[in-house]
Amino acid sequence: MRCLICQKTFYFKRTLKNLFDLQEDLICDKCKKEISINIKVQIIPLDNRKLINFYFFDQKMFYDLDLFSNEMYQLIDTINKIKENNIILLYDFFKLTENVLKEMEKVATLTDEIVYVISYFA
């Protein structure tokens, strides 16, 4: 396969056990080590609820962010295991401004739930 970041060709070691398994990795091992994903959490108190912001990177990355969709879905699955019927908002970039906080307060008051925001970088 070809790595979608460095464009180098890489291979998976196949055995009889995993010969027909679908390989979902689109990034080589070297790029995985260079690009470490550390999920950071930012908890922002609203009027009567809270906004929990999860983000993957500190600054903007210049490659396709769909490469990290598996991590995104794992985080969504973890949030849903805590409590079902959550409000989860997905953004590529989430910048907190006063207007955004007002809108999030409205969402939290209307639904009476904790608002979860997942973004690639903040």
Steps between C-alpha positions, in 0.01 A plus 500: 500500500600861466519722807272801461739729686852423378392320178740211562399142433455277803388141547308298753631167615238242406452157648231241443307642796481853364523435127145614427473766770435852387786735585367841596833673561579764243813627674837329528653422841759777468235769449290355782792544738570855378138608524402410851136545587447612856136570565472808715191596697378850572203538737314830479226579751179640354207646696351175628690240295846457357671481165767233461739557212719211381772582248779300340769754405622834637549666162362462151630206297551522126389156388174318463331480839287204392803286574410528867133413467550167682618686810205736466249212487665327795459818704134532399443137596662561840280805563189301407599220739505753785148622426278451199325777305776754543537815296826460311613772262783426256724777367825511309597814691328628812585847624331622814361849469234679700240440227580129487464472878160670486382258232630201693317624810179510297554145379575377852192672645266376227608142528591498869805288419878532507630617163801310364712662228756292313746682277831422336670809638414790727 
